């Protein structure tokens, strides 16, 4: 079950990992052209990503429009 998988996660370690992400981690994630991984996701939701919220919003809109019109 999914709940069993959630119980395996150390939320304390996950929180530490998120808060340890740097500006460089965020820029690396934003620059990826292929699929992002869990570390990229953690960078993008970290406090280090705050200055990039507008950039992330524009990229989100861009990818949404590409999916809508290029399917």
N, CA, C and O atoms as a GROMACS GRO file, in nm:
protein
  284
    1UNK      N    1   0.081  -0.118   0.000
    1UNK     CA    2   0.000   0.000   0.000
    1UNK      C    3   0.087   0.126   0.000
    1UNK      O    4   0.202   0.124   0.045
    2UNK      N    5   0.031   0.231  -0.050
    2UNK     CA    6   0.103   0.358  -0.054
    2UNK      C    7   0.136   0.407   0.086
    2UNK      O    8   0.244   0.462   0.109
    3UNK      N    9   0.045   0.388   0.179
    3UNK     CA   10   0.070   0.433   0.317
    3UNK      C   11   0.191   0.362   0.378
    3UNK      O   12   0.263   0.421   0.458
    4UNK      N   13   0.213   0.237   0.339
    4UNK     CA   14   0.331   0.164   0.387
    4UNK      C   15   0.459   0.228   0.334
    4UNK      O   16   0.559   0.237   0.406
    5UNK      N   17   0.455   0.273   0.211
    5UNK     CA   18   0.572   0.340   0.152
    5UNK      C   19   0.599   0.472   0.222
    5UNK      O   20   0.714   0.507   0.246
    6UNK      N   21   0.494   0.545   0.255
    6UNK     CA   22   0.511   0.673   0.324
    6UNK      C   23   0.574   0.655   0.462
    6UNK      O   24   0.653   0.738   0.507
    7UNK      N   25   0.540   0.547   0.527
    7UNK     CA   26   0.597   0.521   0.660
    7UNK      C   27   0.746   0.495   0.654
    7UNK      O   28   0.815   0.511   0.756
    8UNK      N   29   0.799   0.455   0.540
    8UNK     CA   30   0.942   0.427   0.524
    8UNK      C   31   1.026   0.554   0.511
    8UNK      O   32   1.148   0.550   0.525
    9UNK      N   33   0.961   0.665   0.484
    9UNK     CA   34   1.032   0.790   0.458
    9UNK      C   35   1.066   0.860   0.589
    9UNK      O   36   0.980   0.874   0.677
   10UNK      N   37   1.190   0.903   0.602
   10UNK     CA   38   1.230   0.983   0.716
   10UNK      C   39   1.204   1.129   0.681
   10UNK      O   40   1.280   1.190   0.604
   11UNK      N   41   1.098   1.184   0.736
   11UNK     CA   42   1.061   1.322   0.703
   11UNK      C   43   1.161   1.420   0.759
   11UNK      O   44   1.180   1.528   0.702
   12UNK      N   45   1.225   1.386   0.869
   12UNK     CA   46   1.329   1.473   0.924
   12UNK      C   47   1.447   1.483   0.827
   12UNK      O   48   1.497   1.592   0.802
   13UNK      N   49   1.490   1.370   0.773
   13UNK     CA   50   1.600   1.371   0.675
   13UNK      C   51   1.558   1.441   0.547
   13UNK      O   52   1.637   1.514   0.487
   14UNK      N   53   1.435   1.419   0.504
   14UNK     CA   54   1.385   1.484   0.382
   14UNK      C   55   1.382   1.635   0.400
   14UNK      O   56   1.421   1.709   0.310
   15UNK      N   57   1.335   1.681   0.514
   15UNK     CA   58   1.331   1.824   0.542
   15UNK      C   59   1.472   1.883   0.543
   15UNK      O   60   1.495   1.990   0.486
   16UNK      N   61   1.565   1.814   0.605
   16UNK     CA   62   1.705   1.860   0.606
   16UNK      C   63   1.760   1.868   0.464
   16UNK      O   64   1.830   1.964   0.430
   17UNK      N   65   1.729   1.768   0.383
   17UNK     CA   66   1.777   1.767   0.244
   17UNK      C   67   1.721   1.885   0.166
   17UNK      O   68   1.793   1.948   0.088
   18UNK      N   69   1.594   1.916   0.187
   18UNK     CA   70   1.531   2.030   0.117
   18UNK      C   71   1.598   2.160   0.160
   18UNK      O   72   1.632   2.243   0.076
   19UNK      N   73   1.615   2.178   0.289
   19UNK     CA   74   1.672   2.303   0.340
   19UNK      C   75   1.821   2.316   0.309
   19UNK      O   76   1.877   2.425   0.321
   20UNK      N   77   1.886   2.208   0.270
   20UNK     CA   78   2.029   2.215   0.238
   20UNK      C   79   2.054   2.250   0.090
   20UNK      O   80   2.169   2.271   0.050
   21UNK      N   81   1.948   2.257   0.012
   21UNK     CA   82   1.965   2.288  -0.131
   21UNK      C   83   2.014   2.432  -0.148
   21UNK      O   84   1.978   2.521  -0.071
   22UNK      N   85   2.096   2.451  -0.250
   22UNK     CA   86   2.160   2.581  -0.273
   22UNK      C   87   2.107   2.646  -0.400
   22UNK      O   88   2.032   2.586  -0.476
   23UNK      N   89   2.149   2.769  -0.419
   23UNK     CA   90   2.115   2.842  -0.541
   23UNK      C   91   2.163   2.763  -0.664
   23UNK      O   92   2.092   2.757  -0.765
   24UNK      N   93   2.280   2.705  -0.656
   24UNK     CA   94   2.333   2.626  -0.767
   24UNK      C   95   2.245   2.504  -0.797
   24UNK      O   96   2.225   2.469  -0.913
   25UNK      N   97   2.193   2.441  -0.693
   25UNK     CA   98   2.103   2.326  -0.712
   25UNK      C   99   1.976   2.370  -0.786
   25UNK      O  100   1.928   2.299  -0.874
   26UNK      N  101   1.923   2.486  -0.748
   26UNK     CA  102   1.802   2.537  -0.811
   26UNK      C  103   1.831   2.569  -0.958
   26UNK      O  104   1.753   2.530  -1.046
   27UNK      N  105   1.940   2.638  -0.985
   27UNK     CA  106   1.974   2.673  -1.123
   27UNK      C  107   1.996   2.548  -1.209
   27UNK      O  108   1.958   2.545  -1.326
   28UNK      N  109   2.058   2.447  -1.150
   28UNK     CA  110   2.082   2.321  -1.223
   28UNK      C  111   1.948   2.256  -1.258
   28UNK      O  112   1.929   2.209  -1.370
   29UNK      N  113   1.856   2.253  -1.163
   29UNK     CA  114   1.724   2.193  -1.188
   29UNK      C  115   1.648   2.270  -1.295
   29UNK      O  116   1.586   2.211  -1.383
   30UNK      N  117   1.654   2.403  -1.286
   30UNK     CA  118   1.583   2.485  -1.384
   30UNK      C  119   1.643   2.473  -1.524
   30UNK      O  120   1.574   2.495  -1.624
   31UNK      N  121   1.770   2.439  -1.531
   31UNK     CA  122   1.837   2.429  -1.661
   31UNK      C  123   1.825   2.294  -1.728
   31UNK      O  124   1.866   2.278  -1.843
   32UNK      N  125   1.769   2.197  -1.658
   32UNK     CA  126   1.756   2.064  -1.718
   32UNK      C  127   1.657   2.062  -1.833
   32UNK      O  128   1.552   2.125  -1.827
   33UNK      N  129   1.693   1.990  -1.937
   33UNK     CA  130   1.604   1.977  -2.053
   33UNK      C  131   1.523   1.848  -2.048
   33UNK      O  132   1.419   1.836  -2.112
   34UNK      N  133   1.571   1.752  -1.972
   34UNK     CA  134   1.504   1.623  -1.960
   34UNK      C  135   1.430   1.617  -1.826
   34UNK      O  136   1.412   1.718  -1.758
   35UNK      N  137   1.387   1.498  -1.791
   35UNK     CA  138   1.309   1.478  -1.670
   35UNK      C  139   1.390   1.512  -1.545
   35UNK      O  140   1.509   1.482  -1.536
   36UNK      N  141   1.322   1.574  -1.451
   36UNK     CA  142   1.385   1.607  -1.324
   36UNK      C  143   1.368   1.490  -1.228
   36UNK      O  144   1.277   1.409  -1.241
   37UNK      N  145   1.459   1.484  -1.130
   37UNK     CA  146   1.451   1.377  -1.031
   37UNK      C  147   1.409   1.433  -0.896
   37UNK      O  148   1.378   1.552  -0.884
   38UNK      N  149   1.409   1.350  -0.795
   38UNK     CA  150   1.365   1.390  -0.661
   38UNK      C  151   1.453   1.501  -0.606
   38UNK      O  152   1.403   1.594  -0.543
   39UNK      N  153   1.584   1.494  -0.630
   39UNK     CA  154   1.673   1.600  -0.582
   39UNK      C  155   1.642   1.733  -0.648
   39UNK      O  156   1.648   1.838  -0.584
   40UNK      N  157   1.607   1.730  -0.776
   40UNK     CA  158   1.568   1.852  -0.846
   40UNK      C  159   1.440   1.908  -0.784
   40UNK      O  160   1.429   2.029  -0.760
   41UNK      N  161   1.344   1.821  -0.758
   41UNK     CA  162   1.219   1.864  -0.696
   41UNK      C  163   1.245   1.929  -0.561
   41UNK      O  164   1.188   2.034  -0.529
   42UNK      N  165   1.332   1.867  -0.481
   42UNK     CA  166   1.364   1.924  -0.351
   42UNK      C  167   1.426   2.062  -0.366
   42UNK      O  168   1.398   2.152  -0.287
   43UNK      N  169   1.510   2.080  -0.466
   43UNK     CA  170   1.571   2.211  -0.489
   43UNK      C  171   1.464   2.314  -0.524
   43UNK      O  172   1.469   2.427  -0.476
   44UNK      N  173   1.369   2.275  -0.607
   44UNK     CA  174   1.268   2.369  -0.653
   44UNK      C  175   1.165   2.407  -0.547
   44UNK      O  176   1.098   2.509  -0.560
   45UNK      N  177   1.152   2.326  -0.442
   45UNK     CA  178   1.061   2.362  -0.333
   45UNK      C  179   1.136   2.413  -0.210
   45UNK      O  180   1.076   2.440  -0.106
   46UNK      N  181   1.267   2.426  -0.223
   46UNK     CA  182   1.349   2.473  -0.111
   46UNK      C  183   1.343   2.625  -0.098
   46UNK      O  184   1.303   2.695  -0.191
   47UNK      N  185   1.383   2.676   0.018
   47UNK     CA  186   1.393   2.821   0.034
   47UNK      C  187   1.488   2.885  -0.068
   47UNK      O  188   1.471   3.002  -0.104
   48UNK      N  189   1.588   2.812  -0.113
   48UNK     CA  190   1.682   2.866  -0.211
   48UNK      C  191   1.614   2.899  -0.343
   48UNK      O  192   1.668   2.976  -0.422
   49UNK      N  193   1.497   2.844  -0.368
   49UNK     CA  194   1.425   2.868  -0.494
   49UNK      C  195   1.338   2.993  -0.490
   49UNK      O  196   1.283   3.033  -0.592
   50UNK      N  197   1.326   3.054  -0.376
   50UNK     CA  198   1.239   3.171  -0.363
   50UNK      C  199   1.267   3.279  -0.468
   50UNK      O  200   1.172   3.331  -0.527
   51UNK      N  201   1.392   3.314  -0.495
   51UNK     CA  202   1.418   3.418  -0.596
   51UNK      C  203   1.379   3.375  -0.738
   51UNK      O  204   1.376   3.458  -0.828
   52UNK      N  205   1.350   3.248  -0.757
   52UNK     CA  206   1.322   3.195  -0.890
   52UNK      C  207   1.173   3.166  -0.912
   52UNK      O  208   1.137   3.103  -1.012
   53UNK      N  209   1.088   3.212  -0.823
   53UNK     CA  210   0.945   3.181  -0.836
   53UNK      C  211   0.887   3.233  -0.968
   53UNK      O  212   0.809   3.164  -1.032
   54UNK      N  213   0.924   3.352  -1.008
   54UNK     CA  214   0.874   3.407  -1.134
   54UNK      C  215   0.924   3.326  -1.253
   54UNK      O  216   0.849   3.299  -1.347
   55UNK      N  217   1.049   3.286  -1.249
   55UNK     CA  218   1.107   3.202  -1.355
   55UNK      C  219   1.033   3.069  -1.362
   55UNK      O  220   0.999   3.022  -1.470
   56UNK      N  221   1.007   3.009  -1.246
   56UNK     CA  222   0.937   2.882  -1.244
   56UNK      C  223   0.795   2.896  -1.296
   56UNK      O  224   0.745   2.807  -1.365
   57UNK      N  225   0.729   3.007  -1.265
   57UNK     CA  226   0.593   3.030  -1.315
   57UNK      C  227   0.593   3.041  -1.467
   57UNK      O  228   0.506   2.985  -1.534
   58UNK      N  229   0.691   3.113  -1.522
   58UNK     CA  230   0.698   3.126  -1.669
   58UNK      C  231   0.728   2.992  -1.735
   58UNK      O  232   0.668   2.959  -1.838
   59UNK      N  233   0.819   2.915  -1.677
   59UNK     CA  234   0.849   2.783  -1.734
   59UNK      C  235   0.728   2.690  -1.727
   59UNK      O  236   0.702   2.615  -1.821
   60UNK      N  237   0.656   2.697  -1.618
   60UNK     CA  238   0.535   2.615  -1.603
   60UNK      C  239   0.433   2.649  -1.711
   60UNK      O  240   0.375   2.560  -1.773
   61UNK      N  241   0.412   2.777  -1.733
   61UNK     CA  242   0.318   2.820  -1.836
   61UNK      C  243   0.364   2.776  -1.974
   61UNK      O  244   0.284   2.729  -2.055
   62UNK      N  245   0.493   2.789  -2.000
   62UNK     CA  246   0.549   2.748  -2.129
   62UNK      C  247   0.524   2.599  -2.155
   62UNK      O  248   0.476   2.561  -2.261
   63UNK      N  249   0.557   2.514  -2.055
   63UNK     CA  250   0.542   2.371  -2.074
   63UNK      C  251   0.395   2.331  -2.083
   63UNK      O  252   0.360   2.237  -2.156
   64UNK      N  253   0.309   2.399  -2.010
   64UNK     CA  254   0.166   2.371  -2.019
   64UNK      C  255   0.114   2.401  -2.160
   64UNK      O  256   0.043   2.320  -2.220
   65UNK      N  257   0.151   2.517  -2.212
   65UNK     CA  258   0.107   2.553  -2.347
   65UNK      C  259   0.162   2.456  -2.453
   65UNK      O  260   0.093   2.422  -2.548
   66UNK      N  261   0.285   2.414  -2.436
   66UNK     CA  262   0.342   2.317  -2.530
   66UNK      C  263   0.266   2.185  -2.526
   66UNK      O  264   0.241   2.124  -2.630
   67UNK      N  265   0.230   2.141  -2.406
   67UNK     CA  266   0.153   2.016  -2.395
   67UNK      C  267   0.014   2.030  -2.457
   67UNK      O  268  -0.034   1.938  -2.523
   68UNK      N  269  -0.048   2.143  -2.436
   68UNK     CA  270  -0.184   2.163  -2.489
   68UNK      C  271  -0.184   2.168  -2.641
   68UNK      O  272  -0.267   2.104  -2.705
   69UNK      N  273  -0.091   2.242  -2.699
   69UNK     CA  274  -0.094   2.267  -2.842
   69UNK      C  275  -0.008   2.172  -2.924
   69UNK      O  276  -0.015   2.173  -3.047
   70UNK      N  277   0.071   2.091  -2.859
   70UNK     CA  278   0.159   2.000  -2.934
   70UNK      C  279   0.125   1.853  -2.913
   70UNK      O  280   0.204   1.766  -2.949
   71UNK      N  281   0.011   1.825  -2.856
   71UNK     CA  282  -0.028   1.685  -2.836
   71UNK      C  283  -0.077   1.636  -2.966
   71UNK      O  284  -0.116   1.520  -2.977
   0.00000   0.00000   0.00000
